[in-house]
Amino acid sequence: MKQVLFAADSASVPLVQAWSESFLPDLGGIKLGYEFFYANGRDRVQELARVIQAGGSKVFLDLKLYDIPNTLVGATFSLASFPADWVTFHLSSGPKAMKQMEEARIQEQAGWNWVGVSVLTSFSDTEYSDWQGSKETTTDLISRWIEGALKAGIGTFVCSAQELPVLASRFPDAKWIVPGIRLASDAPGDQVRVQTPVEAFLLGADWIVMGRSLTGREAGRAKQDLLASLSE
């Protein structure tokens, strides 16, 4: 279960602390998104992140940064000292931004790595193509973005398990963090491109991110159900 990150999608510090105490260190780490970050501010989130890293677990800071290159470089400088293992940004930021962001990260000797977010799992393949006004498939679009990111020195990406087999084949040296993971008995909710934990790992995931399938259950039951799912 060390390759499983749980999504702490809440604004409540006591609730996120309780989840952390229940799920870590059995699971591999925590995803802290901007619901928690914006509600509590950098100092409070940083304090929790330091405790989690000190306990040997990973911190996935999921801020999904997106802006012009100069602003993203400024964000890199601001976040360089944050106690995280990964920080996310949108691959659609473009090659210039990615190159400058990675150069800034190295310059500042940040202790974390960039993770490029591709297409949100709430989109179906056809929905995203229609929204972009393009006939390009989601997988081909993501491939084009990843090529640019790899040239910039960024090698870890977020994508759904559905496009992962093709992407992993095209980019064998890349690492993959896969959200949209549900236990087989759970409804998909607002996510569309979903898979079970064991399916995601079989398709090539290095880490998976699980939210409501874990945090919506009592912690002991959630871990039991997850273990059962991984042994299927």
ChimeraX attribute file (.defattr): number of C-alpha atoms within 10 A of each C-alpha:
attribute: neighborCount
match mode: 1-to-1
recipient: residues
	/A:1	15
	/A:2	14
	/A:3	15
	/A:4	21
	/A:5	26
	/A:6	26
	/A:7	23
	/A:8	24
	/A:9	17
	/A:10	16
	/A:11	16
	/A:12	14
	/A:13	16
	/A:14	10
	/A:15	14
	/A:16	20
	/A:17	14
	/A:18	12
	/A:19	19
	/A:20	20
	/A:21	13
	/A:22	16
	/A:23	21
	/A:24	19
	/A:25	17
	/A:26	14
	/A:27	18
	/A:28	20
	/A:29	28
	/A:30	29
	/A:31	23
	/A:32	24
	/A:33	20
	/A:34	17
	/A:35	15
	/A:36	20
	/A:37	19
	/A:38	12
	/A:39	14
	/A:40	15
	/A:41	11
	/A:42	13
	/A:43	11
	/A:44	13
	/A:45	19
	/A:46	17
	/A:47	12
	/A:48	18
	/A:49	23
	/A:50	16
	/A:51	12
	/A:52	22
	/A:53	16
	/A:54	11
	/A:55	12
	/A:56	12
	/A:57	22
	/A:58	26
	/A:59	24
	/A:60	25
	/A:61	25
	/A:62	20
	/A:63	17
	/A:64	15
	/A:65	17
	/A:66	17
	/A:67	15
	/A:68	11
	/A:69	18
	/A:70	13
	/A:71	14
	/A:72	20
	/A:73	21
	/A:74	13
	/A:75	17
	/A:76	24
	/A:77	17
	/A:78	11
	/A:79	18
	/A:80	21
	/A:81	14
	/A:82	20
	/A:83	24
	/A:84	23
	/A:85	19
	/A:86	19
	/A:87	24
	/A:88	21
	/A:89	23
	/A:90	21
	/A:91	25
	/A:92	18
	/A:93	18
	/A:94	16
	/A:95	19
	/A:96	14
	/A:97	22
	/A:98	27
	/A:99	19
	/A:100	17
	/A:101	26
	/A:102	19
	/A:103	16
	/A:104	19
	/A:105	20
	/A:106	15
	/A:107	12
	/A:108	15
	/A:109	12
	/A:110	19
	/A:111	15
	/A:112	20
	/A:113	19
	/A:114	23
	/A:115	26
	/A:116	28
	/A:117	24
	/A:118	21
	/A:119	20
	/A:120	17
	/A:121	21
	/A:122	17
	/A:123	16
	/A:124	16
	/A:125	18
	/A:126	14
	/A:127	12
	/A:128	18
	/A:129	16
	/A:130	12
	/A:131	9
	/A:132	10
	/A:133	9
	/A:134	12
	/A:135	11
	/A:136	15
	/A:137	13
	/A:138	20
	/A:139	20
	/A:140	13
	/A:141	16
	/A:142	20
	/A:143	19
	/A:144	12
	/A:145	20
	/A:146	26
	/A:147	15
	/A:148	17
	/A:149	25
	/A:150	17
	/A:151	12
	/A:152	18
	/A:153	14
	/A:154	21
	/A:155	19
	/A:156	21
	/A:157	22
	/A:158	26
	/A:159	23
	/A:160	25
	/A:161	29
	/A:162	19
	/A:163	17
	/A:164	21
	/A:165	15
	/A:166	16
	/A:167	20
	/A:168	17
	/A:169	11
	/A:170	13
	/A:171	14
	/A:172	10
	/A:173	11
	/A:174	16
	/A:175	18
	/A:176	23
	/A:177	24
	/A:178	29
	/A:179	27
	/A:180	26
	/A:181	26
	/A:182	23
	/A:183	22
	/A:184	13
	/A:185	10
	/A:186	11
	/A:187	12
	/A:188	18
	/A:189	11
	/A:190	10
	/A:191	16
	/A:192	15
	/A:193	20
	/A:194	23
	/A:195	21
	/A:196	20
	/A:197	28
	/A:198	19
	/A:199	17
	/A:200	24
	/A:201	18
	/A:202	11
	/A:203	16
	/A:204	20
	/A:205	24
	/A:206	16
	/A:207	22
	/A:208	26
	/A:209	22
	/A:210	24
	/A:211	18
	/A:212	19
	/A:213	20
	/A:214	22
	/A:215	19
	/A:216	9
	/A:217	12
	/A:218	11
	/A:219	16
	/A:220	12
	/A:221	11
	/A:222	18
	/A:223	18
	/A:224	11
	/A:225	18
	/A:226	21
	/A:227	14
	/A:228	12
	/A:229	17
	/A:230	15
	/A:231	9
	/A:232	8
